[in-house]
Amino acid sequence: MKKKTNWDRYYKEQLDDLTTRRLVNEELKALNVGVQLARLREERGLTQTQLAAKVGMSSPNISRIETNPGQNLTLQSLVKLFGALDCDVVIEPRKRRSRGRRASDSKRR
């Protein structure tokens, strides 16, 4: 088993805070969209410039979306981008997870 580093302990401590955990999860979800977009674009054999031309965007904008999609990305843009890659965007509402203990409760321990 891998020995825990100071970073591992720090990261776990940070994720014990519910607000921090929520922010990290939101960032990871946003990053996942960019990774999916880049993977599909490459599978279709398109460059960022070619995809940009198909959807009427600039190639630096495609690069920004693939590397940091959580920044000012609209549903309309997602639909255009994935549509150009012959994919549908599906939004599925899910029940929120139980929030468990409040952050203030975990700090008392």
Secondary structure, 3 states (H helix, E strand, C coil): CCCCCHHHHHHHHHHCCHHHHHHHHHHHHHHHHHHHHHHHHHHCCCCHHHHHHHHCCCHHHHHHHHHCCCCCCCHHHHHHHHHHCCCCCCCCCCCCCCCCCCHHHHHCC
